[in-house]
Amino acid sequence: MSNPQDFDPILKELQDKYAAINQDTHTYLEGLLHSKPITYWDYIQTDALLNLQVQRTTLPDEMVFIAYHQINELLFKMILWEISQVSENDAITTAFFESKLMRISRYFDMLTTSFNIMREGMDVEQYMKFRSTLTPASGFQSAQYRLIEFASTELINLIDYRFRKDIDRNTSYTHAFEHLYWQAAGKDYQTGKKSILLVNFEKRYKDEFLRFMEAHNTKNLWTKFKELPEADQKNEELVKAMRHYDYTVNVTWVMAHYNAAKHYIESGSGDGEATGGSDWKKYMHPKYQRRIFFPELWSENELENWGTDL
C-alpha cells in the first residue's frame, strides 16, 4: 500500500493539471470513485476485435485471409502514427528521425516475413474458390497504404513515369491524382476507362486522399529530411535509415507480396488474374513501377537497376 503522505505531491500535480485547463480537480476525483477497475479485455476491446472477422463463404481458410489483412491494416495504422510524429515535429533531431524510421522499417519487416502466412498458410484450392467472392475487392484498395506513400515522399515520385515531365508543384492535386502510378492498374490500358475496382475506391477515398496529399506536400518524410541542417542530412546513420526504409517498403515488402500473389494466382487453379482485374505483375513488381521514395539518396546505377536483381 502507498504511504498517504506520498499522495500530497501527486494531488498538487493534479490540481495544477486541471487548473491549467480551468477544471475543478474535485469533480475529477469524485468521478474516479465511481469508475470501474480496468481489465485487459476492456482496454484492448478484445470482444469487439475478435468479432470483426466475418466470412463470406464456408471455406475455413478464408478466416486466415481476413484476419491476416486486418492485422496488416493495424500495422499500417501504427506506421502512420510514427510518420505523423516526424511530420508534425517542428524541432526534429537526427536521432529522433532515425529512431522513427527504424520503427517504421521494423513494422514493414514484420509485414514482409508475415507473407509466409499467406503463402503457406492457406490451401490453394480453398483460396481459388473463395477469392471469386471477393471480386471486385482487392488489396489495391488499402487506403492506409496510399496514405503511407503520400506521407513518405514528394508527390512527383508517385506519378506514373510516363507523365512526370508534365507535372510539377503548380499542378493541381486533382490532375496529379489522375496520374498516380497505381491509376494505371485500375484502368483499361487501351480505352483508359476506370475499372469498378478503381471507381469504388475513389468514391470512398478520393476526397480524403486529395486533402492528405495537400497537407503532406511540405511535410512528408523527404521534405522533413531536407529541412534538417546540411550537416545532419549527411549523417551516415540517418541516411542509412532513410535508404533502409525506402528499400524495405518499395522492394523487399513489395516482392514478398508479389511472390505470395504469384503462388496462388499462377497455381493453375484459376484464371491468372487478380481479383480486382489489375495487371498485377506490372503493378506490383518494383522493376516496372520503380517506386522510390528518396531517389536522391541512391546512385545512378542503383536507380537504373531498381528491383531488377529479384
Sequence and secondary structure as in RCSB ss.txt:
>XXXX:A:sequence
MSNPQDFDPILKELQDKYAAINQDTHTYLEGLLHSKPITYWDYIQTDALLNLQVQRTTLPDEMVFIAYHQINELL
FKMILWEISQVSENDAITTAFFESKLMRISRYFDMLTTSFNIMREGMDVEQYMKFRSTLTPASGFQSAQYRLIEF
ASTELINLIDYRFRKDIDRNTSYTHAFEHLYWQAAGKDYQTGKKSILLVNFEKRYKDEFLRFMEAHNTKNLWTKF
KELPEADQKNEELVKAMRHYDYTVNVTWVMAHYNAAKHYIESGSGDGEATGGSDWKKYMHPKYQRRIFFPELWSE
NELENWGTDL
>XXXX:A:secstr
   GGGHHHHHHHHHHHHHTTT  HHHHHHHHHH     HHHHHTHHHHHT    SSS TTHHHHHHHHHHHHHH
HHHHHHHHHHHHT SS  HHHHHHHHHHHHHHHHHHHHHHHHHHHSS HHHHHHHGGGGTT  GGG HHHHHHHH
HHS GGGGB GGGGGG  TTS HHHHHTTBGGGGGGB TTT  B HHHHHHHHHHHHHHHHHHHHTSSSSHHHHH
HTS HHHHT HHHHHHHHHHHHIIIIIIHHHHHHHHHHHHTSSSS S  TT   HHHHH HHHH   S GGGS H
HHHHTTTTT 
